[in-house]
Amino acid sequence: MSIEGANPRKTNDDLARRVKIFLSSRHQPAFRHLHIEAQGGTVTLRGKVGSFYEKQLSYQCCSRVAGVVKIVDQVDVSPTEHLDVELIGGLSAAD
């Protein structure tokens, strides 16, 4: 099957699926919160992670998936994103 004859939507969906599978294989809980879109070899990552390390790692993982030509990184770092809400409440009450 040639690429010219491929259904673009199916190809985009397949690339997004393969990126999601690869990210899942990294066993990083923060990656479950990422939204992945693919369009003609360009993969867009959206969502929040708890550290700059997780952001870099998600980008590097995407770059290793066959078919990814370009990555649009719209991942935000929010260090408090993964903190326990009760812990935050307990810290506020102690002040």
PyMOL Python script that loads the backbone (N, CA, C, O; Angstrom):
from pymol import cmd

cmd.read_pdbstr("""\
ATOM      1  N   MET A   1       0.846  -1.183   0.000  1.00  0.00           N
ATOM      2  CA  MET A   1       0.000   0.000   0.000  1.00  0.00           C
ATOM      3  C   MET A   1       0.888   1.242   0.000  1.00  0.00           C
ATOM      4  O   MET A   1       1.767   1.380   0.850  1.00  0.00           O
ATOM      5  N   SER A   2       0.663   2.121  -0.931  1.00  0.00           N
ATOM      6  CA  SER A   2       1.461   3.345  -0.996  1.00  0.00           C
ATOM      7  C   SER A   2       0.878   4.395  -0.058  1.00  0.00           C
ATOM      8  O   SER A   2      -0.300   4.354   0.297  1.00  0.00           O
ATOM      9  N   ILE A   3       1.719   5.320   0.328  1.00  0.00           N
ATOM     10  CA  ILE A   3       1.274   6.397   1.207  1.00  0.00           C
ATOM     11  C   ILE A   3       0.276   7.288   0.491  1.00  0.00           C
ATOM     12  O   ILE A   3      -0.638   7.828   1.115  1.00  0.00           O
ATOM     13  N   GLU A   4       0.447   7.447  -0.835  1.00  0.00           N
ATOM     14  CA  GLU A   4      -0.462   8.290  -1.598  1.00  0.00           C
ATOM     15  C   GLU A   4      -1.892   7.774  -1.537  1.00  0.00           C
ATOM     16  O   GLU A   4      -2.834   8.567  -1.553  1.00  0.00           O
ATOM     17  N   GLY A   5      -2.070   6.447  -1.467  1.00  0.00           N
ATOM     18  CA  GLY A   5      -3.391   5.859  -1.436  1.00  0.00           C
ATOM     19  C   GLY A   5      -3.972   5.726  -0.034  1.00  0.00           C
ATOM     20  O   GLY A   5      -5.115   5.298   0.129  1.00  0.00           O
ATOM     21  N   ALA A   6      -3.194   6.089   0.970  1.00  0.00           N
ATOM     22  CA  ALA A   6      -3.646   5.926   2.353  1.00  0.00           C
ATOM     23  C   ALA A   6      -4.689   6.981   2.711  1.00  0.00           C
ATOM     24  O   ALA A   6      -4.628   8.118   2.244  1.00  0.00           O
ATOM     25  N   ASN A   7      -5.638   6.586   3.541  1.00  0.00           N
ATOM     26  CA  ASN A   7      -6.644   7.508   4.050  1.00  0.00           C
ATOM     27  C   ASN A   7      -5.964   8.416   5.081  1.00  0.00           C
ATOM     28  O   ASN A   7      -5.482   7.921   6.100  1.00  0.00           O
ATOM     29  N   PRO A   8      -5.914   9.738   4.841  1.00  0.00           N
ATOM     30  CA  PRO A   8      -5.206  10.635   5.768  1.00  0.00           C
ATOM     31  C   PRO A   8      -5.717  10.559   7.200  1.00  0.00           C
ATOM     32  O   PRO A   8      -4.925  10.606   8.141  1.00  0.00           O
ATOM     33  N   ARG A   9      -7.031  10.443   7.380  1.00  0.00           N
ATOM     34  CA  ARG A   9      -7.583  10.375   8.736  1.00  0.00           C
ATOM     35  C   ARG A   9      -7.115   9.112   9.450  1.00  0.00           C
ATOM     36  O   ARG A   9      -6.727   9.149  10.617  1.00  0.00           O
ATOM     37  N   LYS A  10      -7.158   7.989   8.724  1.00  0.00           N
ATOM     38  CA  LYS A  10      -6.714   6.726   9.312  1.00  0.00           C
ATOM     39  C   LYS A  10      -5.226   6.801   9.644  1.00  0.00           C
ATOM     40  O   LYS A  10      -4.800   6.337  10.701  1.00  0.00           O
ATOM     41  N   THR A  11      -4.446   7.379   8.752  1.00  0.00           N
ATOM     42  CA  THR A  11      -3.009   7.526   8.981  1.00  0.00           C
ATOM     43  C   THR A  11      -2.748   8.405  10.201  1.00  0.00           C
ATOM     44  O   THR A  11      -1.897   8.078  11.027  1.00  0.00           O
ATOM     45  N   ASN A  12      -3.465   9.509  10.321  1.00  0.00           N
ATOM     46  CA  ASN A  12      -3.310  10.408  11.481  1.00  0.00           C
ATOM     47  C   ASN A  12      -3.727   9.710  12.768  1.00  0.00           C
ATOM     48  O   ASN A  12      -3.033   9.801  13.781  1.00  0.00           O
ATOM     49  N   ASP A  13      -4.858   9.016  12.731  1.00  0.00           N
ATOM     50  CA  ASP A  13      -5.325   8.288  13.915  1.00  0.00           C
ATOM     51  C   ASP A  13      -4.334   7.204  14.322  1.00  0.00           C
ATOM     52  O   ASP A  13      -4.083   6.995  15.509  1.00  0.00           O
ATOM     53  N   ASP A  14      -3.772   6.517  13.329  1.00  0.00           N
ATOM     54  CA  ASP A  14      -2.796   5.462  13.616  1.00  0.00           C
ATOM     55  C   ASP A  14      -1.537   6.043  14.257  1.00  0.00           C
ATOM     56  O   ASP A  14      -1.008   5.467  15.208  1.00  0.00           O
ATOM     57  N   LEU A  15      -1.058   7.159  13.755  1.00  0.00           N
ATOM     58  CA  LEU A  15       0.134   7.789  14.331  1.00  0.00           C
ATOM     59  C   LEU A  15      -0.145   8.233  15.764  1.00  0.00           C
ATOM     60  O   LEU A  15       0.678   7.998  16.649  1.00  0.00           O
ATOM     61  N   ALA A  16      -1.277   8.863  16.006  1.00  0.00           N
ATOM     62  CA  ALA A  16      -1.631   9.293  17.364  1.00  0.00           C
ATOM     63  C   ALA A  16      -1.724   8.085  18.293  1.00  0.00           C
ATOM     64  O   ALA A  16      -1.267   8.140  19.435  1.00  0.00           O
ATOM     65  N   ARG A  17      -2.313   6.996  17.805  1.00  0.00           N
ATOM     66  CA  ARG A  17      -2.436   5.768  18.602  1.00  0.00           C
ATOM     67  C   ARG A  17      -1.060   5.203  18.943  1.00  0.00           C
ATOM     68  O   ARG A  17      -0.825   4.789  20.078  1.00  0.00           O
ATOM     69  N   ARG A  18      -0.151   5.183  17.970  1.00  0.00           N
ATOM     70  CA  ARG A  18       1.188   4.647  18.218  1.00  0.00           C
ATOM     71  C   ARG A  18       1.962   5.506  19.215  1.00  0.00           C
ATOM     72  O   ARG A  18       2.713   4.980  20.036  1.00  0.00           O
ATOM     73  N   VAL A  19       1.780   6.830  19.148  1.00  0.00           N
ATOM     74  CA  VAL A  19       2.430   7.720  20.129  1.00  0.00           C
ATOM     75  C   VAL A  19       1.873   7.442  21.522  1.00  0.00           C
ATOM     76  O   VAL A  19       2.632   7.357  22.487  1.00  0.00           O
ATOM     77  N   LYS A  20       0.550   7.302  21.634  1.00  0.00           N
ATOM     78  CA  LYS A  20      -0.077   7.010  22.933  1.00  0.00           C
ATOM     79  C   LYS A  20       0.435   5.697  23.504  1.00  0.00           C
ATOM     80  O   LYS A  20       0.726   5.607  24.697  1.00  0.00           O
ATOM     81  N   ILE A  21       0.546   4.689  22.664  1.00  0.00           N
ATOM     82  CA  ILE A  21       1.043   3.384  23.118  1.00  0.00           C
ATOM     83  C   ILE A  21       2.484   3.513  23.612  1.00  0.00           C
ATOM     84  O   ILE A  21       2.840   2.963  24.654  1.00  0.00           O
ATOM     85  N   PHE A  22       3.301   4.236  22.865  1.00  0.00           N
ATOM     86  CA  PHE A  22       4.698   4.392  23.276  1.00  0.00           C
ATOM     87  C   PHE A  22       4.788   5.151  24.601  1.00  0.00           C
ATOM     88  O   PHE A  22       5.560   4.772  25.481  1.00  0.00           O
ATOM     89  N   LEU A  23       4.005   6.215  24.744  1.00  0.00           N
ATOM     90  CA  LEU A  23       4.013   6.963  26.007  1.00  0.00           C
ATOM     91  C   LEU A  23       3.545   6.081  27.164  1.00  0.00           C
ATOM     92  O   LEU A  23       4.101   6.147  28.261  1.00  0.00           O
ATOM     93  N   SER A  24       2.533   5.262  26.925  1.00  0.00           N
ATOM     94  CA  SER A  24       2.027   4.349  27.962  1.00  0.00           C
ATOM     95  C   SER A  24       3.102   3.356  28.394  1.00  0.00           C
ATOM     96  O   SER A  24       3.169   2.979  29.564  1.00  0.00           O
ATOM     97  N   SER A  25       3.926   2.942  27.467  1.00  0.00           N
ATOM     98  CA  SER A  25       4.967   1.956  27.779  1.00  0.00           C
ATOM     99  C   SER A  25       6.066   2.538  28.657  1.00  0.00           C
ATOM    100  O   SER A  25       6.889   1.789  29.183  1.00  0.00           O
ATOM    101  N   ARG A  26       6.097   3.840  28.826  1.00  0.00           N
ATOM    102  CA  ARG A  26       7.121   4.493  29.642  1.00  0.00           C
ATOM    103  C   ARG A  26       6.764   4.474  31.132  1.00  0.00           C
ATOM    104  O   ARG A  26       7.599   4.820  31.968  1.00  0.00           O
ATOM    105  N   HIS A  27       5.560   4.083  31.465  1.00  0.00           N
ATOM    106  CA  HIS A  27       5.104   3.967  32.861  1.00  0.00           C
ATOM    107  C   HIS A  27       5.276   5.273  33.655  1.00  0.00           C
ATOM    108  O   HIS A  27       5.686   5.261  34.816  1.00  0.00           O
ATOM    109  N   GLN A  28       4.958   6.375  33.010  1.00  0.00           N
ATOM    110  CA  GLN A  28       4.970   7.679  33.675  1.00  0.00           C
ATOM    111  C   GLN A  28       3.513   8.084  33.895  1.00  0.00           C
ATOM    112  O   GLN A  28       2.813   8.377  32.926  1.00  0.00           O
ATOM    113  N   PRO A  29       3.038   8.108  35.137  1.00  0.00           N
ATOM    114  CA  PRO A  29       1.627   8.429  35.393  1.00  0.00           C
ATOM    115  C   PRO A  29       1.170   9.755  34.770  1.00  0.00           C
ATOM    116  O   PRO A  29       0.021   9.874  34.346  1.00  0.00           O
ATOM    117  N   ALA A  30       2.044  10.729  34.713  1.00  0.00           N
ATOM    118  CA  ALA A  30       1.666  12.042  34.162  1.00  0.00           C
ATOM    119  C   ALA A  30       1.285  11.952  32.688  1.00  0.00           C
ATOM    120  O   ALA A  30       0.506  12.769  32.199  1.00  0.00           O
ATOM    121  N   PHE A  31       1.827  10.965  31.979  1.00  0.00           N
ATOM    122  CA  PHE A  31       1.547  10.848  30.546  1.00  0.00           C
ATOM    123  C   PHE A  31       0.094  10.475  30.279  1.00  0.00           C
ATOM    124  O   PHE A  31      -0.407  10.694  29.177  1.00  0.00           O
ATOM    125  N   ARG A  32      -0.586   9.917  31.273  1.00  0.00           N
ATOM    126  CA  ARG A  32      -2.000   9.563  31.091  1.00  0.00           C
ATOM    127  C   ARG A  32      -2.861  10.803  30.884  1.00  0.00           C
ATOM    128  O   ARG A  32      -3.966  10.700  30.352  1.00  0.00           O
ATOM    129  N   HIS A  33      -2.377  11.967  31.295  1.00  0.00           N
ATOM    130  CA  HIS A  33      -3.141  13.205  31.207  1.00  0.00           C
ATOM    131  C   HIS A  33      -2.852  13.982  29.917  1.00  0.00           C
ATOM    132  O   HIS A  33      -3.388  15.072  29.715  1.00  0.00           O
ATOM    133  N   LEU A  34      -2.016  13.428  29.058  1.00  0.00           N
ATOM    134  CA  LEU A  34      -1.676  14.116  27.815  1.00  0.00           C
ATOM    135  C   LEU A  34      -2.664  13.754  26.710  1.00  0.00           C
ATOM    136  O   LEU A  34      -3.132  12.620  26.610  1.00  0.00           O
ATOM    137  N   HIS A  35      -2.959  14.742  25.898  1.00  0.00           N
ATOM    138  CA  HIS A  35      -3.827  14.561  24.737  1.00  0.00           C
ATOM    139  C   HIS A  35      -2.928  14.640  23.501  1.00  0.00           C
ATOM    140  O   HIS A  35      -2.154  15.585  23.348  1.00  0.00           O
ATOM    141  N   ILE A  36      -3.034  13.656  22.635  1.00  0.00           N
ATOM    142  CA  ILE A  36      -2.177  13.590  21.453  1.00  0.00           C
ATOM    143  C   ILE A  36      -3.025  13.695  20.202  1.00  0.00           C
ATOM    144  O   ILE A  36      -4.025  12.994  20.052  1.00  0.00           O
ATOM    145  N   GLU A  37      -2.613  14.584  19.303  1.00  0.00           N
ATOM    146  CA  GLU A  37      -3.238  14.720  17.988  1.00  0.00           C
ATOM    147  C   GLU A  37      -2.154  14.594  16.933  1.00  0.00           C
ATOM    148  O   GLU A  37      -1.016  15.010  17.151  1.00  0.00           O
ATOM    149  N   ALA A  38      -2.507  14.022  15.790  1.00  0.00           N
ATOM    150  CA  ALA A  38      -1.557  13.903  14.683  1.00  0.00           C
ATOM    151  C   ALA A  38      -2.196  14.431  13.408  1.00  0.00           C
ATOM    152  O   ALA A  38      -3.380  14.221  13.146  1.00  0.00           O
ATOM    153  N   GLN A  39      -1.386  15.115  12.631  1.00  0.00           N
ATOM    154  CA  GLN A  39      -1.852  15.672  11.350  1.00  0.00           C
ATOM    155  C   GLN A  39      -0.671  15.672  10.392  1.00  0.00           C
ATOM    156  O   GLN A  39       0.225  16.508  10.507  1.00  0.00           O
ATOM    157  N   GLY A  40      -0.668  14.746   9.458  1.00  0.00           N
ATOM    158  CA  GLY A  40       0.379  14.726   8.434  1.00  0.00           C
ATOM    159  C   GLY A  40       1.792  14.620   8.971  1.00  0.00           C
ATOM    160  O   GLY A  40       2.698  15.261   8.438  1.00  0.00           O
ATOM    161  N   GLY A  41       2.003  13.838   9.999  1.00  0.00           N
ATOM    162  CA  GLY A  41       3.336  13.661  10.577  1.00  0.00           C
ATOM    163  C   GLY A  41       3.665  14.628  11.698  1.00  0.00           C
ATOM    164  O   GLY A  41       4.677  14.473  12.381  1.00  0.00           O
ATOM    165  N   THR A  42       2.808  15.632  11.890  1.00  0.00           N
ATOM    166  CA  THR A  42       2.990  16.570  12.996  1.00  0.00           C
ATOM    167  C   THR A  42       2.158  16.100  14.178  1.00  0.00           C
ATOM    168  O   THR A  42       0.944  15.929  14.068  1.00  0.00           O
ATOM    169  N   VAL A  43       2.816  15.893  15.301  1.00  0.00           N
ATOM    170  CA  VAL A  43       2.141  15.443  16.518  1.00  0.00           C
ATOM    171  C   VAL A  43       2.070  16.611  17.483  1.00  0.00           C
ATOM    172  O   VAL A  43       3.075  17.268  17.754  1.00  0.00           O
ATOM    173  N   THR A  44       0.870  16.865  18.003  1.00  0.00           N
ATOM    174  CA  THR A  44       0.667  17.917  18.988  1.00  0.00           C
ATOM    175  C   THR A  44       0.407  17.269  20.337  1.00  0.00           C
ATOM    176  O   THR A  44      -0.489  16.436  20.479  1.00  0.00           O
ATOM    177  N   LEU A  45       1.201  17.661  21.325  1.00  0.00           N
ATOM    178  CA  LEU A  45       1.047  17.202  22.704  1.00  0.00           C
ATOM    179  C   LEU A  45       0.402  18.316  23.503  1.00  0.00           C
ATOM    180  O   LEU A  45       0.868  19.455  23.473  1.00  0.00           O
ATOM    181  N   ARG A  46      -0.687  17.992  24.230  1.00  0.00           N
ATOM    182  CA  ARG A  46      -1.364  18.967  25.078  1.00  0.00           C
ATOM    183  C   ARG A  46      -1.622  18.335  26.440  1.00  0.00           C
ATOM    184  O   ARG A  46      -1.808  17.124  26.557  1.00  0.00           O
ATOM    185  N   GLY A  47      -1.629  19.174  27.456  1.00  0.00           N
ATOM    186  CA  GLY A  47      -1.948  18.696  28.792  1.00  0.00           C
ATOM    187  C   GLY A  47      -1.016  19.298  29.825  1.00  0.00           C
ATOM    188  O   GLY A  47      -0.281  20.249  29.557  1.00  0.00           O
ATOM    189  N   LYS A  48      -1.068  18.713  31.018  1.00  0.00           N
ATOM    190  CA  LYS A  48      -0.241  19.194  32.124  1.00  0.00           C
ATOM    191  C   LYS A  48       0.547  18.033  32.713  1.00  0.00           C
ATOM    192  O   LYS A  48       0.053  16.912  32.829  1.00  0.00           O
ATOM    193  N   VAL A  49       1.774  18.333  33.078  1.00  0.00           N
ATOM    194  CA  VAL A  49       2.621  17.388  33.794  1.00  0.00           C
ATOM    195  C   VAL A  49       3.163  18.096  35.026  1.00  0.00           C
ATOM    196  O   VAL A  49       3.082  19.319  35.140  1.00  0.00           O
ATOM    197  N   GLY A  50       3.717  17.315  35.946  1.00  0.00           N
ATOM    198  CA  GLY A  50       4.158  17.879  37.216  1.00  0.00           C
ATOM    199  C   GLY A  50       5.575  18.410  37.249  1.00  0.00           C
ATOM    200  O   GLY A  50       5.968  19.042  38.229  1.00  0.00           O
ATOM    201  N   SER A  51       6.367  18.168  36.186  1.00  0.00           N
ATOM    202  CA  SER A  51       7.756  18.643  36.203  1.00  0.00           C
ATOM    203  C   SER A  51       8.255  18.892  34.781  1.00  0.00           C
ATOM    204  O   SER A  51       7.710  18.377  33.804  1.00  0.00           O
ATOM    205  N   PHE A  52       9.307  19.697  34.703  1.00  0.00           N
ATOM    206  CA  PHE A  52       9.927  19.960  33.408  1.00  0.00           C
ATOM    207  C   PHE A  52      10.536  18.672  32.855  1.00  0.00           C
ATOM    208  O   PHE A  52      10.549  18.470  31.640  1.00  0.00           O
ATOM    209  N   TYR A  53      11.041  17.800  33.728  1.00  0.00           N
ATOM    210  CA  TYR A  53      11.579  16.507  33.308  1.00  0.00           C
ATOM    211  C   TYR A  53      10.517  15.695  32.560  1.00  0.00           C
ATOM    212  O   TYR A  53      10.799  15.137  31.499  1.00  0.00           O
ATOM    213  N   GLU A  54       9.292  15.627  33.108  1.00  0.00           N
ATOM    214  CA  GLU A  54       8.213  14.887  32.448  1.00  0.00           C
ATOM    215  C   GLU A  54       7.866  15.501  31.098  1.00  0.00           C
ATOM    216  O   GLU A  54       7.554  14.786  30.145  1.00  0.00           O
ATOM    217  N   LYS A  55       7.921  16.818  31.021  1.00  0.00           N
ATOM    218  CA  LYS A  55       7.652  17.511  29.755  1.00  0.00           C
ATOM    219  C   LYS A  55       8.711  17.132  28.715  1.00  0.00           C
ATOM    220  O   LYS A  55       8.377  16.795  27.579  1.00  0.00           O
ATOM    221  N   GLN A  56       9.974  17.189  29.105  1.00  0.00           N
ATOM    222  CA  GLN A  56      11.059  16.822  28.190  1.00  0.00           C
ATOM    223  C   GLN A  56      10.960  15.361  27.773  1.00  0.00           C
ATOM    224  O   GLN A  56      11.154  15.029  26.604  1.00  0.00           O
ATOM    225  N   LEU A  57      10.658  14.494  28.729  1.00  0.00           N
ATOM    226  CA  LEU A  57      10.573  13.071  28.451  1.00  0.00           C
ATOM    227  C   LEU A  57       9.436  12.764  27.472  1.00  0.00           C
ATOM    228  O   LEU A  57       9.594  11.929  26.582  1.00  0.00           O
ATOM    229  N   SER A  58       8.305  13.429  27.633  1.00  0.00           N
ATOM    230  CA  SER A  58       7.187  13.199  26.709  1.00  0.00           C
ATOM    231  C   SER A  58       7.571  13.620  25.286  1.00  0.00           C
ATOM    232  O   SER A  58       7.212  12.949  24.319  1.00  0.00           O
ATOM    233  N   TYR A  59       8.293  14.716  25.166  1.00  0.00           N
ATOM    234  CA  TYR A  59       8.748  15.199  23.860  1.00  0.00           C
ATOM    235  C   TYR A  59       9.723  14.197  23.241  1.00  0.00           C
ATOM    236  O   TYR A  59       9.595  13.839  22.070  1.00  0.00           O
ATOM    237  N   GLN A  60      10.691  13.750  24.032  1.00  0.00           N
ATOM    238  CA  GLN A  60      11.685  12.805  23.526  1.00  0.00           C
ATOM    239  C   GLN A  60      11.046  11.482  23.120  1.00  0.00           C
ATOM    240  O   GLN A  60      11.428  10.889  22.111  1.00  0.00           O
ATOM    241  N   CYS A  61      10.082  11.022  23.897  1.00  0.00           N
ATOM    242  CA  CYS A  61       9.386   9.774  23.556  1.00  0.00           C
ATOM    243  C   CYS A  61       8.675   9.912  22.218  1.00  0.00           C
ATOM    244  O   CYS A  61       8.740   9.005  21.388  1.00  0.00           O
ATOM    245  N   CYS A  62       8.008  11.020  22.001  1.00  0.00           N
ATOM    246  CA  CYS A  62       7.295  11.235  20.737  1.00  0.00           C
ATOM    247  C   CYS A  62       8.257  11.233  19.557  1.00  0.00           C
ATOM    248  O   CYS A  62       7.939  10.707  18.490  1.00  0.00           O
ATOM    249  N   SER A  63       9.416  11.815  19.747  1.00  0.00           N
ATOM    250  CA  SER A  63      10.376  11.901  18.644  1.00  0.00           C
ATOM    251  C   SER A  63      10.899  10.535  18.227  1.00  0.00           C
ATOM    252  O   SER A  63      11.469  10.403  17.143  1.00  0.00           O
ATOM    253  N   ARG A  64      10.721   9.520  19.058  1.00  0.00           N
ATOM    254  CA  ARG A  64      11.214   8.168  18.758  1.00  0.00           C
ATOM    255  C   ARG A  64      10.194   7.319  17.994  1.00  0.00           C
ATOM    256  O   ARG A  64      10.515   6.209  17.569  1.00  0.00           O
ATOM    257  N   VAL A  65       8.982   7.821  17.817  1.00  0.00           N
ATOM    258  CA  VAL A  65       7.943   7.047  17.135  1.00  0.00           C
ATOM    259  C   VAL A  65       8.066   7.259  15.624  1.00  0.00           C
ATOM    260  O   VAL A  65       8.126   8.391  15.145  1.00  0.00           O
ATOM    261  N   ALA A  66       8.102   6.156  14.894  1.00  0.00           N
ATOM    262  CA  ALA A  66       8.206   6.224  13.435  1.00  0.00           C
ATOM    263  C   ALA A  66       7.026   6.998  12.855  1.00  0.00           C
ATOM    264  O   ALA A  66       5.876   6.778  13.235  1.00  0.00           O
ATOM    265  N   GLY A  67       7.328   7.903  11.935  1.00  0.00           N
ATOM    266  CA  GLY A  67       6.289   8.684  11.280  1.00  0.00           C
ATOM    267  C   GLY A  67       6.145  10.084  11.836  1.00  0.00           C
ATOM    268  O   GLY A  67       5.508  10.934  11.212  1.00  0.00           O
ATOM    269  N   VAL A  68       6.730  10.341  13.009  1.00  0.00           N
ATOM    270  CA  VAL A  68       6.662  11.682  13.595  1.00  0.00           C
ATOM    271  C   VAL A  68       7.717  12.542  12.915  1.00  0.00           C
ATOM    272  O   VAL A  68       8.913  12.259  12.984  1.00  0.00           O
ATOM    273  N   VAL A  69       7.248  13.598  12.256  1.00  0.00           N
ATOM    274  CA  VAL A  69       8.132  14.506  11.527  1.00  0.00           C
ATOM    275  C   VAL A  69       8.387  15.766  12.344  1.00  0.00           C
ATOM    276  O   VAL A  69       9.486  16.319  12.327  1.00  0.00           O
ATOM    277  N   LYS A  70       7.356  16.212  13.058  1.00  0.00           N
ATOM    278  CA  LYS A  70       7.431  17.457  13.821  1.00  0.00           C
ATOM    279  C   LYS A  70       6.584  17.281  15.075  1.00  0.00           C
ATOM    280  O   LYS A  70       5.572  16.579  15.064  1.00  0.00           O
ATOM    281  N   ILE A  71       7.019  17.941  16.173  1.00  0.00           N
ATOM    282  CA  ILE A  71       6.267  17.888  17.427  1.00  0.00           C
ATOM    283  C   ILE A  71       5.919  19.316  17.848  1.00  0.00           C
ATOM    284  O   ILE A  71       6.784  20.189  17.926  1.00  0.00           O
ATOM    285  N   VAL A  72       4.646  19.527  18.111  1.00  0.00           N
ATOM    286  CA  VAL A  72       4.183  20.803  18.652  1.00  0.00           C
ATOM    287  C   VAL A  72       3.942  20.559  20.142  1.00  0.00           C
ATOM    288  O   VAL A  72       3.042  19.811  20.523  1.00  0.00           O
ATOM    289  N   ASP A  73       4.745  21.192  20.961  1.00  0.00           N
ATOM    290  CA  ASP A  73       4.725  20.965  22.404  1.00  0.00           C
ATOM    291  C   ASP A  73       3.865  22.021  23.092  1.00  0.00           C
ATOM    292  O   ASP A  73       4.284  23.167  23.252  1.00  0.00           O
ATOM    293  N   GLN A  74       2.662  21.624  23.496  1.00  0.00           N
ATOM    294  CA  GLN A  74       1.770  22.522  24.224  1.00  0.00           C
ATOM    295  C   GLN A  74       1.518  21.969  25.630  1.00  0.00           C
ATOM    296  O   GLN A  74       0.439  22.139  26.197  1.00  0.00           O
ATOM    297  N   VAL A  75       2.536  21.308  26.175  1.00  0.00           N
ATOM    298  CA  VAL A  75       2.449  20.719  27.503  1.00  0.00           C
ATOM    299  C   VAL A  75       2.838  21.770  28.522  1.00  0.00           C
ATOM    300  O   VAL A  75       3.885  22.407  28.397  1.00  0.00           O
ATOM    301  N   ASP A  76       1.997  21.955  29.536  1.00  0.00           N
ATOM    302  CA  ASP A  76       2.274  22.901  30.610  1.00  0.00           C
ATOM    303  C   ASP A  76       2.837  22.153  31.807  1.00  0.00           C
ATOM    304  O   ASP A  76       2.455  21.017  32.088  1.00  0.00           O
ATOM    305  N   VAL A  77       3.754  22.815  32.508  1.00  0.00           N
ATOM    306  CA  VAL A  77       4.305  22.253  33.738  1.00  0.00           C
ATOM    307  C   VAL A  77       3.589  22.901  34.906  1.00  0.00           C
ATOM    308  O   VAL A  77       3.582  24.124  35.048  1.00  0.00           O
ATOM    309  N   SER A  78       2.993  22.074  35.733  1.00  0.00           N
ATOM    310  CA  SER A  78       2.272  22.539  36.911  1.00  0.00           C
ATOM    311  C   SER A  78       2.705  21.668  38.091  1.00  0.00           C
ATOM    312  O   SER A  78       2.097  20.628  38.341  1.00  0.00           O
ATOM    313  N   PRO A  79       3.755  22.081  38.825  1.00  0.00           N
ATOM    314  CA  PRO A  79       4.294  21.244  39.895  1.00  0.00           C
ATOM    315  C   PRO A  79       3.257  20.822  40.934  1.00  0.00           C
ATOM    316  O   PRO A  79       3.406  19.766  41.551  1.00  0.00           O
ATOM    317  N   THR A  80       2.231  21.606  41.137  1.00  0.00           N
ATOM    318  CA  THR A  80       1.218  21.252  42.135  1.00  0.00           C
ATOM    319  C   THR A  80       0.108  20.388  41.542  1.00  0.00           C
ATOM    320  O   THR A  80      -0.809  19.984  42.257  1.00  0.00           O
ATOM    321  N   GLU A  81       0.182  20.105  40.254  1.00  0.00           N
ATOM    322  CA  GLU A  81      -0.865  19.347  39.567  1.00  0.00           C
ATOM    323  C   GLU A  81      -1.099  17.972  40.194  1.00  0.00           C
ATOM    324  O   GLU A  81      -2.230  17.487  40.210  1.00  0.00           O
ATOM    325  N   HIS A  82      -0.049  17.345  40.706  1.00  0.00           N
ATOM    326  CA  HIS A  82      -0.167  15.984  41.188  1.00  0.00           C
ATOM    327  C   HIS A  82      -0.085  15.871  42.712  1.00  0.00           C
ATOM    328  O   HIS A  82       0.027  14.766  43.245  1.00  0.00           O
ATOM    329  N   LEU A  83      -0.139  16.998  43.412  1.00  0.00           N
ATOM    330  CA  LEU A  83      -0.108  16.952  44.869  1.00  0.00           C
ATOM    331  C   LEU A  83      -1.462  16.532  45.424  1.00  0.00           C
ATOM    332  O   LEU A  83      -2.503  16.807  44.829  1.00  0.00           O
ATOM    333  N   ASP A  84      -1.434  15.886  46.534  1.00  0.00           N
ATOM    334  CA  ASP A  84      -2.647  15.460  47.212  1.00  0.00           C
ATOM    335  C   ASP A  84      -3.378  16.690  47.755  1.00  0.00           C
ATOM    336  O   ASP A  84      -2.780  17.501  48.462  1.00  0.00           O
ATOM    337  N   VAL A  85      -4.652  16.832  47.432  1.00  0.00           N
ATOM    338  CA  VAL A  85      -5.442  17.986  47.851  1.00  0.00           C
ATOM    339  C   VAL A  85      -5.517  18.068  49.369  1.00  0.00           C
ATOM    340  O   VAL A  85      -5.479  19.165  49.927  1.00  0.00           O
ATOM    341  N   GLU A  86      -5.623  16.931  50.045  1.00  0.00           N
ATOM    342  CA  GLU A  86      -5.679  16.946  51.503  1.00  0.00           C
ATOM    343  C   GLU A  86      -4.382  17.460  52.099  1.00  0.00           C
ATOM    344  O   GLU A  86      -4.401  18.162  53.110  1.00  0.00           O
ATOM    345  N   LEU A  87      -3.256  17.121  51.485  1.00  0.00           N
ATOM    346  CA  LEU A  87      -1.982  17.598  51.967  1.00  0.00           C
ATOM    347  C   LEU A  87      -1.918  19.116  51.841  1.00  0.00           C
ATOM    348  O   LEU A  87      -1.453  19.796  52.756  1.00  0.00           O
ATOM    349  N   ILE A  88      -2.374  19.643  50.731  1.00  0.00           N
ATOM    350  CA  ILE A  88      -2.371  21.090  50.536  1.00  0.00           C
ATOM    351  C   ILE A  88      -3.262  21.751  51.578  1.00  0.00           C
ATOM    352  O   ILE A  88      -2.874  22.759  52.169  1.00  0.00           O
ATOM    353  N   GLY A  89      -4.449  21.199  51.812  1.00  0.00           N
ATOM    354  CA  GLY A  89      -5.346  21.736  52.827  1.00  0.00           C
ATOM    355  C   GLY A  89      -4.727  21.686  54.213  1.00  0.00           C
ATOM    356  O   GLY A  89      -4.885  22.622  54.997  1.00  0.00           O
ATOM    357  N   GLY A  90      -4.019  20.596  54.523  1.00  0.00           N
ATOM    358  CA  GLY A  90      -3.355  20.469  55.817  1.00  0.00           C
ATOM    359  C   GLY A  90      -2.242  21.479  56.001  1.00  0.00           C
ATOM    360  O   GLY A  90      -2.026  21.979  57.105  1.00  0.00           O
ATOM    361  N   LEU A  91      -1.528  21.784  54.916  1.00  0.00           N
ATOM    362  CA  LEU A  91      -0.465  22.774  55.003  1.00  0.00           C
ATOM    363  C   LEU A  91      -1.042  24.158  55.230  1.00  0.00           C
ATOM    364  O   LEU A  91      -0.488  24.948  55.995  1.00  0.00           O
ATOM    365  N   SER A  92      -2.153  24.457  54.570  1.00  0.00           N
ATOM    366  CA  SER A  92      -2.775  25.779  54.729  1.00  0.00           C
ATOM    367  C   SER A  92      -3.300  25.956  56.151  1.00  0.00           C
ATOM    368  O   SER A  92      -3.183  27.041  56.720  1.00  0.00           O
ATOM    369  N   ALA A  93      -3.874  24.912  56.726  1.00  0.00           N
ATOM    370  CA  ALA A  93      -4.421  25.000  58.070  1.00  0.00           C
ATOM    371  C   ALA A  93      -3.321  25.156  59.104  1.00  0.00           C
ATOM    372  O   ALA A  93      -3.561  25.743  60.158  1.00  0.00           O
ATOM    373  N   ALA A  94      -2.124  24.654  58.840  1.00  0.00           N
ATOM    374  CA  ALA A  94      -1.034  24.708  59.800  1.00  0.00           C
ATOM    375  C   ALA A  94      -0.396  26.082  59.864  1.00  0.00           C
ATOM    376  O   ALA A  94       0.286  26.406  60.836  1.00  0.00           O
ATOM    377  N   ASP A  95      -0.612  26.894  58.837  1.00  0.00           N
ATOM    378  CA  ASP A  95       0.021  28.226  58.809  1.00  0.00           C
ATOM    379  C   ASP A  95      -0.592  29.195  59.759  1.00  0.00           C
ATOM    380  O   ASP A  95      -0.157  30.344  59.836  1.00  0.00           O
TER     381      ASP A  95
END
""", "prot")
cmd.dss("prot")
cmd.show_as("cartoon", "prot")
cmd.util.cbc("prot")
cmd.orient("prot")
